[in-house]
Amino acid sequence: MSVQLGWFEELKSSYCKTIESCKEYLGKSLFLFGEFGGNDYNFLLLAGKTIEEVKLYVPTVIDTIKLAAESLLKQGVMNMVLPGNIPTGCVPIVLTMYGSTNNQDYDNLGCLKEYNSIGTSHNTLLREAIVQLQEKYPRARISYGDYYEPVIQLLQNREKFTELPMNFDTECPGFSSEEPLRVCCGGGGPYNYNMSLVCGQPGAIACENPMSSINWDGIHLTEAAYNYIAIDWLNGRSVSPPTLRPT
């Protein structure tokens, strides 16, 4: 995090030169700070840590995010969104690597329940940290950006979006109601995610219409999914408090 903040300091000098001018500039800007933590937890899992062991690191991750956010608030940032984690147990790479033969390990969407608990633990503590920051900086507007529930909504109600254009320049048919956890660009397997043949490698194939998929490459969401989330955030449904002030 310190490296990224260092880059920010270097960039800031190209926009403002004095403390007062920077404070004014930053005060008029909207900072989307994150999402952080997902890669940290994934690397811990890859290192062989159990889910419960990974959860022990969540407070440290949240403290790091909180301290970094506060360093920006001290400089005059007045509008900040701190995004939470997506449901880890619904990510195709996790489903492929940690799949279970026990149906009880999955929820009704086909996601791994225990792995989703990492995201919910992170998001709960992040919300608490935001409350603490808001109390300390009452003049600032510090919002929680929810990635978790919009992804769940896409998986639960995908049929709802099959006939709705997603505000793209061209019409799109919406998300496929079949195999919503299947990757658009991949190299085969139950979720079309193959660690030996990932998207971008020779032999990996992308689906004909990425706009109908929720997940792009087994790790990242598609543009269509992010478009839905962005609209959800801008309309204030999944950002608390909403970032857009009433006029």
N, C-alpha and C positions, 0 to 999 in steps of 0.2 A: 504493500500500500504506500509506503514511503517513496518508492520509485515513481509511482503514478502521481503522487502529490508534487514531487519534484518536477515532473514534466509539466504539470499544471502551472507551477510557479514560472517556469521558462516561457510558457505560452502567454501567461497573463501580462507579461511585460510588453507584448505586442499590442495589447488592447488599452492599457492604462499605465501611467508612469508614476503617479503619486498615490499615497495612501488614501487620500480623500477621493481622487478620481476613480480609483479601483473600487472603493467602497460603494460609490454611486453606481458604477457599472455593474458590479456583482449584485447589487441590490435590485436591479431591474431584470436580472437574468433568472432563468429557471434551470436548476441543476438536477439532472437525473443521475443520481449517485449510486451506481450499481447496475446490475445485480452482482453481489459478491457472496462467496461461500460455496457455491456449487462445485467449482473445481477443487477446492480444498477437501470437501467431503469425498468427492470421487477419487482423488488421489489416495486418501486414507483407506478407502475400500480396496483400491487396487493394491495397496501395500499389505493387505491381509487383515486389516482391522475389522472387528465385528461391528454390527450396527450400534450396539450399546457403547462400544469404545469410541466410535465416531461421534456420537452424541455428546461425549465428554468434552469434545473440542468446540462445541457450538458456543458456549459462553465466551471463549477466547476470540472466536471469529466475530461475534457481536460486539465485544469490547473494542476490537480493532476498527470495525466499521464506525462505531460511535465516536471514537477519538478522532478519526479522520474527518467525519462529518462536522464535528465540533470545530476542527481547525479551519474549515471553510466558513462556518457560521461566525467565527470570531473576526473574519476578514470582511464581513458585511453581507454575506449571502442571506437573502430574505425568503427565497422560494426554493424548496428542496424536496425531491421525491426519493425515498429510499425503497427500492424494490425488494420484495422477498424472493424466496426460491420457488421454482416450479415443483410439481409433484415428481420427485426422483423416481419413484416406483412405476411411473408411467412412461419413462424414457426407454426407447428400444434397446440402447446399449446395455442398460441395467437389466432389462427383461431378458436379454440374450445371455449375459454373463452370469446372472444370479437366478435364472429360472428354476422353478421348483416343480417336483412331481406331485406335490400336495396341493390340491385345489383350494384348501383352506388358507393358503398363503396369499391368495389373490382376492381382490374385491370384485364387485359386480361389473367393473369396467375392464377387468383383466390386468389391473395394476398390482404390483407387489406391495401389500399393506405395510410391512415392516420398513421397507425402504422409503415409503411415503412419510413415515413418521420422522425421518430426518428433516425433511422440509417443514413439517408442521412445528417441530421443535425450534428450528431456526426462526421461522416466521413469528412464533409466539414471543420469543425473546427480543426479536427486532422491534415488534410493536411496543414492547415495554420500554426499550431503549428510546424509541421515538417520543413516547410520553415524557420521559425524563428530559430529553433535549428540549421539548416544547415548553416544559415548565421553566427551564433555565434560560430559554430564549423566546419569551412570550411574543415578541414583535415579529418573529419569523413565522413562516408558514411551512411546517415540516410534515410531509405526507407519507403515508405508507402506500406503496404501489404493489397491488396484489397480482402476481403471476399465477399463483396456485389455483385459485377458484376459476378464473377464466379458462385455463386448460381443462380442468374438470368439466366445466360447462360445455366446452367443445366436444369432449368425449361423450358426455351424457346426452347432449341434445344435437348431435351432428346432423340428424335429419332436418332439424329446424333451419339449417344453413344451406341445404342442398338446392334451394330455389331462390336464395337471396344473394344478389351481387354484393361483393365486399368492398364497394367504393373504389374499384380499380378503374383505369381508363377504359378497359374493355370488359364486356360481360364475362363472368365466370360462373360455372354451375354450382359453386359452393363445395362444401366438404363431402367426401364420399361417406356414405353410411355403412360401407363394408370395410372391415379390417382397419379401423381408425388408428390402431397402433402400428400399422405397417409403414415402413420408411419409404419415401418416394425414391431416393437415390441410394442404391445399395447393391450388394452382391449375393443375395439369396438368403435362405433361412426362414424360419417362421415369421420373423418381423422384417424380412428383407435386409437385415443387418448382419454382415459377416466381417469379423475383425480381420480376416485375412484378405478381404476384398472390399475395402471401404470406398465410399463415394469419392470420385476423382481418380481412382486407379483404373488402369486398363482392364476392361471386363465388367466393371460396375456399370449399371444401367439406371438412368433416371426415368421416372414415370412420364407418361405423355403430358399430363396436366398437373404440375406441382401445386396449382391453386386448389386442387381437390384433396390435398394431403395436409395433415397437421404437422407431421415431422418430416424434415428434409433428409437428413443424413444419419439418423440414429442418435444424434446428440442435440442438434439445433432444430428449432421450429421452422416452418416455412414462412415465406413472406405473407401468405394468406392468413396464417394463424396470428402472426404478429400484427397484421393489419386489424384483425378483429380485436386483439388486446388493446391496441392503440386507441381505437374508437371507443372501446369500453372505458379506458382511462380518461380520455378527453371528455366523455359524457359524465364522468364522475361516479360511475357505478363501481369501479374497483380501485379507486384512489380515495384515501381517507386521511384528512379532509380533501375535497376536490381541489384541483390545482387552479381551475378557472374561477375567478371571482365573479359574482353576478354584477352586471352593469346596470 
